Amino acid sequence: MSGKLREFYPGGNTSYGFYSFYDFIIDKDATRIFCIKGGPGVGKSTFMKAIGQVMLEKGFDVELHNCSSDNNSIDGLVIPALKIALIDGTAPHIVDPKNPGAVDEIIHLGDYWNEEGIRANKSEVLSSNARVGRLFKIAYSSLKEAKVVHDEWESYITESMDFAPVNKITRYVANEVFADVEPDFSRVAKARHLFGSAITPKGATNKLDSILLEVEDVYILRGEPGTGKSSFIGKMLERAQEMGIDTEIYHCPLDPEKFDFLVIPKLKVAFINGTDPLKVNLSKFTTTEIDFDQFLDPDKLDTYEKEIDSCKERFWDAYHRGIEYISQAKKVHDEMEEYYIPNMNFAAINAKRDEILKRILKYAKEF
């Protein structure tokens, strides 16, 4: 019987630049954390995916932590039952051993490359690296601009909102969701922070299908920016933590200080921001929709109609420009990989992968 696969994003391209939740990939008391080092195109993602596939086939649940800058790559692999992780430890998500030997170790795929062959392309590699860095700076500047405009857009909506009924609904839903839950005050609840969606070279993507694998009830939050959706999710999070219930918090890829969705595994409940650019298909779930726009004052909205329309146009222009530059950075990065791939000893890397897999399977026998 095959294991279950869940997918996330541990880092994101945001209005703050590259934003990392790598500390939440796995707990610090892990059995083993393998930090994989090496240049572009050396096979880090393939190394992890191959091990993940074997473990799935052997019946273990597996987590894939996807790369927000490359839709076909992963930045991490976790086998929860064994408390084992393999993590890409290269820029921009620098990961180094925190407990060397006891928990963490480095796998350096640079041990398997032809240094002379790579050095022959030194100027091209340096030039490509610089170009990738510049393109990401432009992309992040565009996303920062998008956030500034989004904040302005929110301000008009917030001014037009009546939050009294929002507070009433928030209280009602919280009481409904947690009605039959016995609080657990014997421990501090764990909160795991990740991204469930990302701004990628192919645009806005999400992994909701796998994130909601064990969920039965979904609350879909509809409404304009500034109507209180993230705050609503935050209050559900607070209630869960107060009651000692573990949670999974998925942050907004544009503004990681805000929440896009919340999963409470114990209750099989999720709260989802169901507005653009997050595209979701929730037809297979029992859903409850909450429309926050119903509490907007239409007269106040009319006052700012021109400003809101301007914000929408400027926001999407900046947002899509950011995606375009992330896409350009991916193309240059792919070109840079071509300087490494011909100079790699992939047979030796595969042998190293098989060695690590054997060690992981040995750990499995100990559990």
Secondary structure, 3 states (H helix, E strand, C coil): CCCCEEEEECEEEECCEEEECHHHCCCCCCCEEEEEECCCCCCHHHHHHHHHHHHHHCCCCEEEEECCCCCCCEEEEEEHHHCEEEEECCCCCCCCCCCECCCEEEEEHHHHECHHHHHCCHHHHHHHHHHHHHHHHHHHHHHHHHHHHHHHHHHHHHHCECHHHHHHHHHHHHHHHCCCCCCCCCCCCCEEEEECEEEECCEEEECHHHHCCCCCEEEEEECCCCCCHHHHHHHHHHHHHHCCCCEEEEECCCCCCCEEEEEEHHHCEEEEECCCCCCCCCCCCEEEEEEHHHHECHHHHHHCHHHHHHHHHHHHHHHHHHHHHHHHHHHHHHHHHHHHHHHECHHHHHHHHHHHHHHHHHHHHHC
